[in-house]
Amino acid sequence: MKHAHISTLCECQARLSAELDEHRQVTRGWARHLRDRLSAAQPLHEAQVVAPAHSIHASQPRFQVAWLCPFCGRNTLRSFDASGLAWRIAPAATEAPASEAPGG
């Protein structure tokens, strides 16, 4: 299965990202935001959280993806061109060992 990764910035400067399948449908969305330092002793850290996302007009050459930013609550809509996507082959899922037949 092929997948592509897209990302953009929200108005609050959080990085919104999504993974798309070969039909350009969102399979997962997330966001990262650099948090302010709580004290001088604590370094900056990145928090990754789920950001609901969905594709709009995914079958068109130019399509949109909308996110709900978990940090500021904005609905963020961005346009993407299908020809600009970099596709990767997803690693094959490892199969579970075959179980023995009952009574054998």
N, CA, C and O atoms as CSV, one atom per row, in Angstrom:
chain,resi,resn,atom,element,x,y,z
A,1,MET,N,N,0.841,-1.175,0.000
A,1,MET,CA,C,0.000,0.000,0.000
A,1,MET,C,C,0.889,1.242,0.000
A,1,MET,O,O,1.853,1.322,0.761
A,2,LYS,N,N,0.564,2.195,-0.847
A,2,LYS,CA,C,1.320,3.439,-0.910
A,2,LYS,C,C,0.738,4.447,0.069
A,2,LYS,O,O,-0.457,4.432,0.366
A,3,HIS,N,N,1.603,5.323,0.565
A,3,HIS,CA,C,1.130,6.417,1.400
A,3,HIS,C,C,1.996,7.647,1.155
A,3,HIS,O,O,3.141,7.546,0.716
A,4,ALA,N,N,1.417,8.812,1.450
A,4,ALA,CA,C,2.131,10.080,1.317
A,4,ALA,C,C,1.942,10.864,2.608
A,4,ALA,O,O,0.958,10.677,3.324
A,5,HIS,N,N,2.892,11.737,2.895
A,5,HIS,CA,C,2.863,12.553,4.101
A,5,HIS,C,C,2.773,14.014,3.680
A,5,HIS,O,O,3.550,14.469,2.840
A,6,ILE,N,N,1.820,14.757,4.264
A,6,ILE,CA,C,1.692,16.187,3.996
A,6,ILE,C,C,1.719,16.933,5.316
A,6,ILE,O,O,1.396,16.369,6.362
A,7,SER,N,N,2.103,18.201,5.269
A,7,SER,CA,C,2.087,19.010,6.492
A,7,SER,C,C,1.962,20.481,6.136
A,7,SER,O,O,2.269,20.896,5.018
A,8,THR,N,N,1.506,21.256,7.101
A,8,THR,CA,C,1.335,22.692,6.957
A,8,THR,C,C,1.369,23.313,8.344
A,8,THR,O,O,1.353,22.600,9.347
A,9,LEU,N,N,1.416,24.629,8.405
A,9,LEU,CA,C,1.371,25.323,9.688
A,9,LEU,C,C,-0.016,25.888,9.929
A,9,LEU,O,O,-0.653,26.406,9.012
A,10,CYS,N,N,-0.479,25.786,11.164
A,10,CYS,CA,C,-1.712,26.426,11.594
A,10,CYS,C,C,-1.395,27.895,11.896
A,10,CYS,O,O,-0.226,28.272,11.976
A,11,GLU,N,N,-2.415,28.711,12.061
A,11,GLU,CA,C,-2.203,30.109,12.416
A,11,GLU,C,C,-1.543,30.258,13.787
A,11,GLU,O,O,-0.912,31.279,14.062
A,12,CYS,N,N,-1.686,29.242,14.654
A,12,CYS,CA,C,-1.054,29.286,15.979
A,12,CYS,C,C,0.377,28.756,15.942
A,12,CYS,O,O,1.016,28.628,16.986
A,13,GLN,N,N,0.890,28.446,14.736
A,13,GLN,CA,C,2.241,27.948,14.498
A,13,GLN,C,C,2.440,26.478,14.860
A,13,GLN,O,O,3.579,26.013,14.920
A,14,ALA,N,N,1.367,25.745,15.102
A,14,ALA,CA,C,1.477,24.293,15.275
A,14,ALA,C,C,1.671,23.672,13.897
A,14,ALA,O,O,1.111,24.158,12.915
A,15,ARG,N,N,2.455,22.608,13.815
A,15,ARG,CA,C,2.641,21.897,12.550
A,15,ARG,C,C,1.580,20.813,12.463
A,15,ARG,O,O,1.560,19.884,13.270
A,16,LEU,N,N,0.688,20.941,11.465
A,16,LEU,CA,C,-0.366,19.968,11.217
A,16,LEU,C,C,0.117,19.005,10.143
A,16,LEU,O,O,0.612,19.435,9.101
A,17,SER,N,N,-0.022,17.714,10.386
A,17,SER,CA,C,0.448,16.699,9.444
A,17,SER,C,C,-0.632,15.655,9.231
A,17,SER,O,O,-1.509,15.460,10.073
A,18,ALA,N,N,-0.551,14.990,8.089
A,18,ALA,CA,C,-1.491,13.909,7.784
A,18,ALA,C,C,-0.808,12.886,6.894
A,18,ALA,O,O,0.098,13.205,6.123
A,19,GLU,N,N,-1.262,11.662,7.021
A,19,GLU,CA,C,-0.819,10.576,6.154
A,19,GLU,C,C,-1.984,10.244,5.231
A,19,GLU,O,O,-3.118,10.087,5.684
A,20,LEU,N,N,-1.700,10.136,3.934
A,20,LEU,CA,C,-2.726,9.858,2.934
A,20,LEU,C,C,-2.513,8.477,2.334
A,20,LEU,O,O,-1.377,8.032,2.171
A,21,ASP,N,N,-3.615,7.795,2.004
A,21,ASP,CA,C,-3.493,6.525,1.293
A,21,ASP,C,C,-3.430,6.792,-0.209
A,21,ASP,O,O,-3.418,7.948,-0.631
A,22,GLU,N,N,-3.389,5.731,-1.021
A,22,GLU,CA,C,-3.229,5.922,-2.467
A,22,GLU,C,C,-4.426,6.598,-3.123
A,22,GLU,O,O,-4.327,7.046,-4.265
A,23,HIS,N,N,-5.563,6.680,-2.420
A,23,HIS,CA,C,-6.743,7.384,-2.929
A,23,HIS,C,C,-6.803,8.810,-2.391
A,23,HIS,O,O,-7.806,9.503,-2.563
A,24,ARG,N,N,-5.740,9.236,-1.749
A,24,ARG,CA,C,-5.595,10.574,-1.145
A,24,ARG,C,C,-6.602,10.817,-0.016
A,24,ARG,O,O,-6.989,11.956,0.244
A,25,GLN,N,N,-7.015,9.753,0.642
A,25,GLN,CA,C,-7.860,9.860,1.827
A,25,GLN,C,C,-6.956,9.879,3.056
A,25,GLN,O,O,-5.948,9.174,3.095
A,26,VAL,N,N,-7.306,10.671,4.045
A,26,VAL,CA,C,-6.496,10.769,5.262
A,26,VAL,C,C,-6.651,9.491,6.074
A,26,VAL,O,O,-7.768,9.074,6.380
A,27,THR,N,N,-5.526,8.872,6.422
A,27,THR,CA,C,-5.556,7.691,7.281
A,27,THR,C,C,-5.215,8.049,8.720
A,27,THR,O,O,-5.588,7.334,9.649
A,28,ARG,N,N,-4.496,9.172,8.904
A,28,ARG,CA,C,-4.200,9.624,10.261
A,28,ARG,C,C,-3.747,11.072,10.201
A,28,ARG,O,O,-3.073,11.487,9.259
A,29,GLY,N,N,-4.128,11.838,11.221
A,29,GLY,CA,C,-3.726,13.239,11.319
A,29,GLY,C,C,-3.157,13.522,12.695
A,29,GLY,O,O,-3.615,12.961,13.691
A,30,TRP,N,N,-2.147,14.400,12.754
A,30,TRP,CA,C,-1.539,14.743,14.032
A,30,TRP,C,C,-0.984,16.159,13.972
A,30,TRP,O,O,-0.867,16.755,12.900
A,31,ALA,N,N,-0.646,16.684,15.144
A,31,ALA,CA,C,-0.086,18.037,15.235
A,31,ALA,C,C,1.038,18.043,16.253
A,31,ALA,O,O,1.040,17.266,17.208
A,32,ARG,N,N,1.989,18.932,16.033
A,32,ARG,CA,C,3.100,19.137,16.968
A,32,ARG,C,C,3.200,20.626,17.245
A,32,ARG,O,O,3.008,21.448,16.349
A,33,HIS,N,N,3.500,20.967,18.481
A,33,HIS,CA,C,3.625,22.369,18.856
A,33,HIS,C,C,4.757,22.508,19.854
A,33,HIS,O,O,4.822,21.762,20.831
A,34,LEU,N,N,5.642,23.451,19.619
A,34,LEU,CA,C,6.690,23.718,20.605
A,34,LEU,C,C,6.048,24.429,21.789
A,34,LEU,O,O,5.432,25.485,21.640
A,35,ARG,N,N,6.200,23.847,22.938
A,35,ARG,CA,C,5.633,24.438,24.156
A,35,ARG,C,C,6.602,25.437,24.770
A,35,ARG,O,O,7.819,25.318,24.625
A,36,ASP,N,N,6.045,26.411,25.449
A,36,ASP,CA,C,6.888,27.385,26.147
A,36,ASP,C,C,7.608,26.720,27.304
A,36,ASP,O,O,7.138,25.728,27.862
A,37,ARG,N,N,8.733,27.270,27.648
A,37,ARG,CA,C,9.472,26.738,28.800
A,37,ARG,C,C,8.693,27.019,30.084
A,37,ARG,O,O,8.200,28.124,30.307
A,38,LEU,N,N,8.601,25.997,30.910
A,38,LEU,CA,C,7.944,26.185,32.200
A,38,LEU,C,C,8.895,26.834,33.190
A,38,LEU,O,O,8.476,27.590,34.066
A,39,SER,N,N,10.167,26.534,33.043
A,39,SER,CA,C,11.187,27.186,33.866
A,39,SER,C,C,12.479,27.187,33.065
A,39,SER,O,O,12.571,26.516,32.037
A,40,ALA,N,N,13.459,27.919,33.515
A,40,ALA,CA,C,14.729,28.003,32.796
A,40,ALA,C,C,15.438,26.647,32.756
A,40,ALA,O,O,16.241,26.401,31.856
A,41,ALA,N,N,15.151,25.762,33.720
A,41,ALA,CA,C,15.823,24.462,33.786
A,41,ALA,C,C,15.231,23.456,32.800
A,41,ALA,O,O,15.884,22.469,32.463
A,42,GLN,N,N,14.003,23.694,32.333
A,42,GLN,CA,C,13.358,22.733,31.444
A,42,GLN,C,C,13.543,23.148,29.987
A,42,GLN,O,O,13.234,24.284,29.627
A,43,PRO,N,N,14.038,22.253,29.151
A,43,PRO,CA,C,14.200,22.583,27.728
A,43,PRO,C,C,12.855,22.574,27.008
A,43,PRO,O,O,11.861,22.047,27.508
A,44,LEU,N,N,12.856,23.172,25.827
A,44,LEU,CA,C,11.663,23.099,24.992
A,44,LEU,C,C,11.429,21.649,24.594
A,44,LEU,O,O,12.382,20.893,24.405
A,45,HIS,N,N,10.195,21.269,24.470
A,45,HIS,CA,C,9.880,19.922,24.017
A,45,HIS,C,C,8.733,19.994,23.020
A,45,HIS,O,O,7.970,20.961,23.000
A,46,GLU,N,N,8.623,18.991,22.217
A,46,GLU,CA,C,7.543,18.918,21.250
A,46,GLU,C,C,6.509,17.913,21.733
A,46,GLU,O,O,6.851,16.816,22.174
A,47,ALA,N,N,5.253,18.295,21.644
A,47,ALA,CA,C,4.164,17.393,21.990
A,47,ALA,C,C,3.446,17.007,20.704
A,47,ALA,O,O,3.066,17.880,19.923
A,48,GLN,N,N,3.256,15.718,20.473
A,48,GLN,CA,C,2.520,15.247,19.304
A,48,GLN,C,C,1.177,14.740,19.777
A,48,GLN,O,O,1.100,13.879,20.653
A,49,VAL,N,N,0.114,15.281,19.193
A,49,VAL,CA,C,-1.234,14.884,19.579
A,49,VAL,C,C,-2.060,14.613,18.325
A,49,VAL,O,O,-1.717,15.060,17.230
A,50,VAL,N,N,-3.138,13.885,18.500
A,50,VAL,CA,C,-4.041,13.585,17.391
A,50,VAL,C,C,-4.718,14.874,16.938
A,50,VAL,O,O,-5.192,15.659,17.760
A,51,ALA,N,N,-4.759,15.083,15.636
A,51,ALA,CA,C,-5.467,16.219,15.041
A,51,ALA,C,C,-6.421,15.650,13.989
A,51,ALA,O,O,-5.975,15.239,12.917
A,52,PRO,N,N,-7.713,15.619,14.272
A,52,PRO,CA,C,-8.654,15.070,13.295
A,52,PRO,C,C,-8.498,15.772,11.944
A,52,PRO,O,O,-8.405,16.998,11.880
A,53,ALA,N,N,-8.470,14.988,10.873
A,53,ALA,CA,C,-8.282,15.537,9.527
A,53,ALA,C,C,-9.088,14.724,8.526
A,53,ALA,O,O,-9.366,13.545,8.745
A,54,HIS,N,N,-9.462,15.371,7.422
A,54,HIS,CA,C,-10.143,14.655,6.345
A,54,HIS,C,C,-9.854,15.316,5.002
A,54,HIS,O,O,-9.535,16.502,4.927
A,55,SER,N,N,-9.973,14.516,3.942
A,55,SER,CA,C,-9.741,14.991,2.576
A,55,SER,C,C,-11.044,15.489,1.973
A,55,SER,O,O,-12.123,14.974,2.267
A,56,ILE,N,N,-10.922,16.505,1.123
A,56,ILE,CA,C,-12.067,17.054,0.402
A,56,ILE,C,C,-11.714,17.031,-1.082
A,56,ILE,O,O,-10.645,17.502,-1.469
A,57,HIS,N,N,-12.595,16.491,-1.909
A,57,HIS,CA,C,-12.365,16.357,-3.356
A,57,HIS,C,C,-11.072,15.595,-3.631
A,57,HIS,O,O,-10.268,16.008,-4.466
A,58,ALA,N,N,-10.878,14.492,-2.931
A,58,ALA,CA,C,-9.630,13.729,-3.031
A,58,ALA,C,C,-9.388,13.161,-4.424
A,58,ALA,O,O,-8.242,12.878,-4.772
A,59,SER,N,N,-10.421,12.987,-5.222
A,59,SER,CA,C,-10.239,12.423,-6.562
A,59,SER,C,C,-9.797,13.469,-7.584
A,59,SER,O,O,-9.436,13.115,-8.707
A,60,GLN,N,N,-9.820,14.737,-7.220
A,60,GLN,CA,C,-9.424,15.813,-8.132
A,60,GLN,C,C,-7.912,16.019,-8.108
A,60,GLN,O,O,-7.268,15.687,-7.113
A,61,PRO,N,N,-7.330,16.561,-9.186
A,61,PRO,CA,C,-5.881,16.820,-9.193
A,61,PRO,C,C,-5.460,17.807,-8.100
A,61,PRO,O,O,-4.367,17.698,-7.545
A,62,ARG,N,N,-6.325,18.757,-7.800
A,62,ARG,CA,C,-6.068,19.703,-6.710
A,62,ARG,C,C,-7.126,19.422,-5.647
A,62,ARG,O,O,-8.320,19.570,-5.908
A,63,PHE,N,N,-6.702,19.022,-4.468
A,63,PHE,CA,C,-7.631,18.624,-3.414
A,63,PHE,C,C,-7.293,19.379,-2.129
A,63,PHE,O,O,-6.245,20.018,-2.034
A,64,GLN,N,N,-8.173,19.301,-1.161
A,64,GLN,CA,C,-7.977,19.983,0.107
A,64,GLN,C,C,-7.951,18.976,1.248
A,64,GLN,O,O,-8.519,17.887,1.160
A,65,VAL,N,N,-7.278,19.371,2.317
A,65,VAL,CA,C,-7.292,18.617,3.567
A,65,VAL,C,C,-7.636,19.611,4.664
A,65,VAL,O,O,-7.084,20.710,4.718
A,66,ALA,N,N,-8.551,19.216,5.533
A,66,ALA,CA,C,-8.961,20.058,6.652
A,66,ALA,C,C,-8.567,19.376,7.956
A,66,ALA,O,O,-8.730,18.165,8.111
A,67,TRP,N,N,-8.048,20.168,8.892
A,67,TRP,CA,C,-7.655,19.691,10.213
A,67,TRP,C,C,-8.409,20.479,11.272
A,67,TRP,O,O,-8.797,21.625,11.046
A,68,LEU,N,N,-8.614,19.862,12.425
A,68,LEU,CA,C,-9.040,20.565,13.625
A,68,LEU,C,C,-7.802,20.653,14.500
A,68,LEU,O,O,-7.330,19.642,15.020
A,69,CYS,N,N,-7.272,21.866,14.664
A,69,CYS,CA,C,-6.047,22.037,15.440
A,69,CYS,C,C,-6.348,21.781,16.917
A,69,CYS,O,O,-7.211,22.447,17.489
A,70,PRO,N,N,-5.661,20.837,17.537
A,70,PRO,CA,C,-5.924,20.533,18.942
A,70,PRO,C,C,-5.367,21.586,19.896
A,70,PRO,O,O,-5.709,21.581,21.079
A,71,PHE,N,N,-4.520,22.485,19.409
A,71,PHE,CA,C,-3.911,23.487,20.278
A,71,PHE,C,C,-4.731,24.770,20.351
A,71,PHE,O,O,-4.851,25.364,21.423
A,72,CYS,N,N,-5.300,25.208,19.218
A,72,CYS,CA,C,-6.046,26.470,19.238
A,72,CYS,C,C,-7.521,26.290,18.880
A,72,CYS,O,O,-8.311,27.217,19.057
A,73,GLY,N,N,-7.903,25.115,18.381
A,73,GLY,CA,C,-9.301,24.850,18.052
A,73,GLY,C,C,-9.744,25.338,16.681
A,73,GLY,O,O,-10.923,25.226,16.343
A,74,ARG,N,N,-8.825,25.879,15.881
A,74,ARG,CA,C,-9.192,26.356,14.549
A,74,ARG,C,C,-9.406,25.183,13.588
A,74,ARG,O,O,-8.767,24.137,13.700
A,75,ASN,N,N,-10.320,25.390,12.647
A,75,ASN,CA,C,-10.460,24.484,11.513
A,75,ASN,C,C,-9.560,25.037,10.421
A,75,ASN,O,O,-9.794,26.136,9.919
A,76,THR,N,N,-8.538,24.287,10.053
A,76,THR,CA,C,-7.541,24.743,9.089
A,76,THR,C,C,-7.706,23.971,7.792
A,76,THR,O,O,-7.654,22.741,7.788
A,77,LEU,N,N,-7.904,24.689,6.688
A,77,LEU,CA,C,-8.102,24.088,5.373
A,77,LEU,C,C,-6.938,24.484,4.478
A,77,LEU,O,O,-6.614,25.665,4.361
A,78,ARG,N,N,-6.310,23.497,3.846
A,78,ARG,CA,C,-5.184,23.750,2.945
A,78,ARG,C,C,-5.392,22.973,1.645
A,78,ARG,O,O,-5.945,21.874,1.644
A,79,SER,N,N,-4.939,23.564,0.540
A,79,SER,CA,C,-5.004,22.925,-0.777
A,79,SER,C,C,-3.673,22.269,-1.107
A,79,SER,O,O,-2.610,22.781,-0.755
A,80,PHE,N,N,-3.741,21.130,-1.787
A,80,PHE,CA,C,-2.557,20.394,-2.210
A,80,PHE,C,C,-2.744,19.958,-3.652
A,80,PHE,O,O,-3.870,19.734,-4.097
A,81,ASP,N,N,-1.651,19.839,-4.376
A,81,ASP,CA,C,-1.668,19.354,-5.750
A,81,ASP,C,C,-1.207,17.900,-5.741
A,81,ASP,O,O,-0.156,17.577,-5.187
A,82,ALA,N,N,-1.991,17.036,-6.353
A,82,ALA,CA,C,-1.682,15.603,-6.338
A,82,ALA,C,C,-0.335,15.304,-6.980
A,82,ALA,O,O,0.334,14.347,-6.588
A,83,SER,N,N,0.076,16.104,-7.961
A,83,SER,CA,C,1.356,15.840,-8.629
A,83,SER,C,C,2.550,16.147,-7.733
A,83,SER,O,O,3.670,15.735,-8.036
A,84,GLY,N,N,2.331,16.860,-6.642
A,84,GLY,CA,C,3.421,17.199,-5.732
A,84,GLY,C,C,3.609,16.223,-4.586
A,84,GLY,O,O,4.490,16.418,-3.749
A,85,LEU,N,N,2.800,15.177,-4.533
A,85,LEU,CA,C,2.910,14.210,-3.444
A,85,LEU,C,C,4.062,13.243,-3.691
A,85,LEU,O,O,4.267,12.784,-4.815
A,86,ALA,N,N,4.798,12.942,-2.652
A,86,ALA,CA,C,5.879,11.951,-2.722
A,86,ALA,C,C,5.354,10.661,-2.096
A,86,ALA,O,O,5.106,10.602,-0.892
A,87,TRP,N,N,5.190,9.644,-2.913
A,87,TRP,CA,C,4.615,8.378,-2.461
A,87,TRP,C,C,5.695,7.444,-1.947
A,87,TRP,O,O,6.801,7.389,-2.485
A,88,ARG,N,N,5.356,6.713,-0.903
A,88,ARG,CA,C,6.233,5.685,-0.331
A,88,ARG,C,C,5.439,4.396,-0.224
A,88,ARG,O,O,4.224,4.410,-0.026
A,89,ILE,N,N,6.136,3.295,-0.355
A,89,ILE,CA,C,5.499,1.990,-0.175
A,89,ILE,C,C,5.517,1.671,1.315
A,89,ILE,O,O,6.570,1.686,1.952
A,90,ALA,N,N,4.336,1.382,1.862
A,90,ALA,CA,C,4.240,1.036,3.277
A,90,ALA,C,C,4.856,-0.339,3.487
A,90,ALA,O,O,4.674,-1.230,2.657
A,91,PRO,N,N,5.584,-0.524,4.590
A,91,PRO,CA,C,6.167,-1.847,4.855
A,91,PRO,C,C,5.063,-2.883,5.017
A,91,PRO,O,O,4.010,-2.606,5.591
A,92,ALA,N,N,5.321,-4.071,4.505
A,92,ALA,CA,C,4.333,-5.148,4.596
A,92,ALA,C,C,4.129,-5.532,6.049
A,92,ALA,O,O,5.081,-5.633,6.823
A,93,ALA,N,N,2.881,-5.743,6.401
A,93,ALA,CA,C,2.568,-6.157,7.765
A,93,ALA,C,C,3.072,-7.579,7.969
A,93,ALA,O,O,2.927,-8.437,7.098
A,94,THR,N,N,3.659,-7.809,9.117
A,94,THR,CA,C,4.150,-9.158,9.398
A,94,THR,C,C,2.968,-10.041,9.758
A,94,THR,O,O,2.081,-9.642,10.513
A,95,GLU,N,N,2.972,-11.233,9.213
A,95,GLU,CA,C,1.878,-12.153,9.471
A,95,GLU,C,C,2.103,-12.870,10.787
A,95,GLU,O,O,3.229,-13.218,11.145
A,96,ALA,N,N,1.008,-13.084,11.498
A,96,ALA,CA,C,1.080,-13.832,12.749
A,96,ALA,C,C,1.311,-15.301,12.411
A,96,ALA,O,O,0.850,-15.774,11.372
A,97,PRO,N,N,2.013,-16.025,13.269
A,97,PRO,CA,C,2.232,-17.448,12.992
A,97,PRO,C,C,0.901,-18.180,12.906
A,97,PRO,O,O,-0.034,-17.892,13.653
A,98,ALA,N,N,0.833,-19.130,11.983
A,98,ALA,CA,C,-0.404,-19.891,11.798
A,98,ALA,C,C,-0.674,-20.719,13.046
A,98,ALA,O,O,0.215,-21.387,13.574
A,99,SER,N,N,-1.906,-20.661,13.503
A,99,SER,CA,C,-2.253,-21.443,14.695
A,99,SER,C,C,-2.529,-22.887,14.284
A,99,SER,O,O,-2.897,-23.175,13.145
A,100,GLU,N,N,-2.341,-23.759,15.226
A,100,GLU,CA,C,-2.573,-25.178,14.943
A,100,GLU,C,C,-4.060,-25.438,14.828
A,100,GLU,O,O,-4.874,-24.778,15.474
A,101,ALA,N,N,-4.403,-26.408,13.996
A,101,ALA,CA,C,-5.800,-26.788,13.837
A,101,ALA,C,C,-6.294,-27.424,15.129
A,101,ALA,O,O,-5.553,-28.171,15.770
A,102,PRO,N,N,-7.542,-27.138,15.524
A,102,PRO,CA,C,-8.059,-27.734,16.757
A,102,PRO,C,C,-8.154,-29.253,16.634
A,102,PRO,O,O,-8.483,-29.794,15.579
A,103,GLY,N,N,-7.863,-29.907,17.726
A,103,GLY,CA,C,-7.964,-31.360,17.786
A,103,GLY,C,C,-6.796,-32.068,17.109
A,103,GLY,O,O,-6.879,-33.264,16.831
A,104,GLY,N,N,-5.699,-31.339,16.838
A,104,GLY,CA,C,-4.632,-31.968,16.086
A,104,GLY,C,C,-3.445,-32.164,16.877
A,104,GLY,O,O,-2.450,-32.689,16.378
